[in-house]
Amino acid sequence: MVDTASRDDAERWEQLVDGAGLDLPPPYQPEPGETVYEIRVDERVVQVAESGLVGPLEELAEAVLEQGADAA
């Protein structure tokens, strides 16, 4: 989770979210045992199988995971 409200780099996060195309996410088609990502932005919730993470959507997921790794 990344709370961007008071971050200096909030504009970067907004660009990642805008570019990720959450209004038209890829079809939810996970394979058995495949990781599923739940992406929440405000009231919008999108579930995406790992194989559906491509392009800007993958960049967003990686940035969030990296942020969590930096906090650990």
Backbone as CSV, one residue per row, in Angstrom:
resi,resn,N_x,N_y,N_z,CA_x,CA_y,CA_z,C_x,C_y,C_z
1,MET,0.845,-1.173,0.000,0.000,0.000,0.000,0.888,1.233,0.000
2,VAL,0.498,2.206,-0.787,1.209,3.476,-0.827,0.186,4.586,-0.656
3,ASP,0.295,5.311,0.457,-0.577,6.457,0.697,0.123,7.678,0.129
4,THR,-0.395,8.215,-0.942,0.288,9.306,-1.643,-0.105,10.689,-1.154
5,ALA,-1.036,10.773,-0.225,-1.588,12.065,0.187,-0.524,13.076,0.606
6,SER,0.465,12.652,1.356,1.446,13.616,1.857,2.851,13.363,1.300
7,ARG,2.940,12.653,0.192,4.237,12.319,-0.383,4.723,13.416,-1.317
8,ASP,6.020,13.610,-1.328,6.618,14.579,-2.249,6.530,14.101,-3.693
9,ASP,6.466,12.785,-3.880,6.422,12.218,-5.227,5.007,11.767,-5.631
10,ALA,3.993,12.412,-5.071,2.603,12.029,-5.353,2.300,12.114,-6.849
11,GLU,2.875,13.074,-7.543,2.611,13.223,-8.982,3.105,11.993,-9.754
12,ARG,4.237,11.448,-9.358,4.765,10.233,-10.002,3.770,9.080,-9.844
13,TRP,3.219,8.934,-8.631,2.262,7.859,-8.376,0.988,8.069,-9.174
14,GLU,0.546,9.300,-9.286,-0.657,9.594,-10.072,-0.432,9.235,-11.531
15,GLN,0.773,9.507,-12.044,1.096,9.157,-13.424,1.105,7.643,-13.617
16,LEU,1.653,6.915,-12.639,1.647,5.454,-12.724,0.217,4.912,-12.754
17,VAL,-0.630,5.445,-11.891,-2.026,4.995,-11.832,-2.750,5.348,-13.127
18,ASP,-2.577,6.571,-13.601,-3.247,6.987,-14.838,-2.816,6.124,-16.014
19,GLY,-1.531,5.805,-16.083,-1.015,5.013,-17.192,-1.383,3.547,-17.122
20,ALA,-1.759,3.062,-15.944,-2.022,1.637,-15.750,-3.320,1.162,-16.399
21,GLY,-4.186,2.068,-16.779,-5.423,1.672,-17.462,-6.383,0.885,-16.596
22,LEU,-6.554,1.315,-15.365,-7.433,0.586,-14.450,-8.902,0.674,-14.842
23,ASP,-9.244,1.616,-15.714,-10.627,1.700,-16.184,-10.966,0.525,-17.096
24,LEU,-9.957,-0.025,-17.764,-10.129,-1.178,-18.640,-9.041,-2.194,-18.347
25,PRO,-9.105,-2.854,-17.183,-8.062,-3.809,-16.820,-8.122,-5.053,-17.702
26,PRO,-7.049,-5.834,-17.728,-7.092,-7.077,-18.496,-8.118,-8.029,-17.891
27,PRO,-8.600,-8.982,-18.670,-9.563,-9.951,-18.133,-8.966,-10.695,-16.944
28,TYR,-9.802,-10.997,-15.987,-9.369,-11.730,-14.798,-9.389,-13.211,-15.140
29,GLN,-8.215,-13.764,-15.463,-8.127,-15.160,-15.872,-6.914,-15.834,-15.225
30,PRO,-6.922,-15.975,-13.906,-5.767,-16.610,-13.267,-5.727,-18.114,-13.543
31,GLU,-4.518,-18.622,-13.624,-4.298,-20.065,-13.723,-4.182,-20.603,-12.299
32,PRO,-4.471,-21.869,-12.074,-4.317,-22.436,-10.728,-2.902,-22.205,-10.198
33,GLY,-2.813,-21.708,-8.989,-1.528,-21.455,-8.350,-0.882,-20.139,-8.723
34,GLU,-1.485,-19.383,-9.625,-0.918,-18.111,-10.063,-1.238,-17.015,-9.044
35,THR,-0.289,-16.147,-8.837,-0.487,-15.017,-7.938,-1.514,-14.057,-8.523
36,VAL,-2.403,-13.564,-7.663,-3.407,-12.581,-8.063,-3.136,-11.301,-7.287
37,TYR,-3.101,-10.202,-7.990,-2.865,-8.889,-7.388,-4.189,-8.156,-7.283
38,GLU,-4.412,-7.525,-6.141,-5.579,-6.673,-5.963,-5.067,-5.251,-5.890
39,ILE,-5.491,-4.451,-6.839,-5.042,-3.066,-6.933,-6.213,-2.174,-6.577
40,ARG,-6.009,-1.346,-5.557,-7.052,-0.430,-5.097,-6.575,0.997,-5.268
41,VAL,-7.388,1.788,-5.910,-7.130,3.214,-6.051,-8.430,3.912,-5.697
42,ASP,-8.412,4.607,-4.579,-9.622,5.223,-4.048,-10.693,4.142,-3.889
43,GLU,-11.813,4.260,-4.587,-12.900,3.290,-4.455,-12.824,2.185,-5.509
44,ARG,-11.905,2.294,-6.436,-11.784,1.326,-7.525,-10.922,0.147,-7.082
45,VAL,-11.400,-1.077,-7.323,-10.657,-2.288,-6.994,-10.583,-3.150,-8.245
46,VAL,-9.356,-3.557,-8.591,-9.134,-4.387,-9.763,-8.316,-5.597,-9.340
47,GLN,-8.740,-6.777,-9.749,-7.952,-7.981,-9.512,-7.344,-8.415,-10.835
48,VAL,-6.033,-8.681,-10.781,-5.299,-9.034,-11.991,-4.397,-10.222,-11.689
49,ALA,-4.484,-11.251,-12.520,-3.567,-12.379,-12.399,-2.174,-11.913,-12.813
50,GLU,-1.156,-12.546,-12.265,0.216,-12.130,-12.564,0.486,-12.100,-14.063
51,SER,-0.080,-13.040,-14.800,0.133,-13.064,-16.250,-0.515,-11.868,-16.947
52,GLY,-1.457,-11.192,-16.289,-2.112,-10.015,-16.847,-1.375,-8.719,-16.565
53,LEU,-0.338,-8.800,-15.749,0.445,-7.606,-15.444,1.433,-7.354,-16.567
54,VAL,1.098,-6.431,-17.430,1.971,-6.073,-18.542,2.006,-4.556,-18.687
55,GLY,3.087,-4.062,-19.248,3.211,-2.645,-19.540,3.069,-1.777,-18.304
56,PRO,2.313,-0.685,-18.416,2.162,0.256,-17.307,1.535,-0.355,-16.052
57,LEU,0.673,-1.342,-16.227,0.068,-2.003,-15.064,1.143,-2.760,-14.288
58,GLU,2.054,-3.396,-14.997,3.169,-4.081,-14.353,4.088,-3.081,-13.650
59,GLU,4.318,-1.938,-14.287,5.146,-0.896,-13.675,4.552,-0.428,-12.351
60,LEU,3.228,-0.251,-12.317,2.550,0.170,-11.092,2.718,-0.882,-10.008
61,ALA,2.462,-2.137,-10.330,2.584,-3.217,-9.341,4.014,-3.318,-8.822
62,GLU,4.988,-3.232,-9.708,6.393,-3.311,-9.295,6.771,-2.136,-8.393
63,ALA,6.272,-0.945,-8.709,6.578,0.232,-7.890,6.015,0.078,-6.474
64,VAL,4.811,-0.459,-6.366,4.211,-0.669,-5.043,4.992,-1.720,-4.279
65,LEU,5.342,-2.816,-4.949,6.120,-3.864,-4.278,7.491,-3.346,-3.844
66,GLU,8.104,-2.548,-4.687,9.407,-1.958,-4.347,9.289,-1.035,-3.143
67,GLN,8.230,-0.270,-3.098,7.998,0.630,-1.967,7.885,-0.154,-0.687
68,GLY,7.180,-1.290,-0.731,7.051,-2.143,0.447,8.380,-2.737,0.854
69,ALA,9.193,-3.130,-0.120,10.507,-3.703,0.162,11.413,-2.656,0.799
70,ASP,11.295,-1.415,0.353,12.111,-0.335,0.930,11.722,-0.051,2.378
71,ALA,10.459,-0.283,2.702,9.964,0.002,4.061,10.342,-1.104,5.032
72,ALA,10.660,-2.280,4.519,10.970,-3.430,5.396,12.346,-3.330,5.996
